[in-house]
Amino acid sequence: MRIWLLRPGADWSVVGRACQGPSAPATVTGLGSTVHDRAEAALPPLRAQAQPSSSALVRVPVLYRTGQPAGGIGGADLSVLGLAVTLEARVRWHWVYGDGTDAWTSSPGGAWPDMSVTHTYVAAGLQRASVEALWRAQFTVEGLGPFAVPGPALIQRSEVDLTVTPAHAHLVA
């Protein structure tokens, strides 16, 4: 059978042919479920890290990073059922620093001298910082779309433990 498409402001046009067998043809919803699973697998790993890595000083900034790209994912190929499926995804990070404070960032952070994601602790103790990467993704199928990736939100989580110690001044003669 022929597959027709009507775009706003244009005439009907044939965009392809399909042969219907014992199963129903693929739908955007059905395709979306597969795309969701593949999009989840295509996300770069989230690996929270702190600098210094295990011990920090009170009132000295700690640098944090996720190890993920700031620009998200652009043009990832997720071909499904023989169809060209392309994924675009943007990300924001939610940091919870373990001392009752949190922050949203559009930067993945980085190692020194990148100070785009920092936190200064005001009290000593063991701190468990956590970060969630929240992805907003959409896909196109054979150039049609974009369609929002359906299903549950694409969220990744990671934690890092850090011992914060008091700083002591010493007068050296």
Sequence and secondary structure as in RCSB ss.txt:
>XXXX:A:sequence
MRIWLLRPGADWSVVGRACQGPSAPATVTGLGSTVHDRAEAALPPLRAQAQPSSSALVRVPVLYRTGQPAGGIGG
ADLSVLGLAVTLEARVRWHWVYGDGTDAWTSSPGGAWPDMSVTHTYVAAGLQRASVEALWRAQFTVEGLGPFAVP
GPALIQRSEVDLTVTPAHAHLVA
>XXXX:A:secstr
 EEEE  TTS  EEEEE    SS    HHHHHHHHHHHHHHHS     EEESSSEEETTS EEEE SS TT EEE
EE  BTTB EEEEEEEEEEEE SSS EEEESS B STT  SSEE  SS EEEEEEEEEEEEEEEEETTEEEEE  
SS EEEEEEEEEEEE        
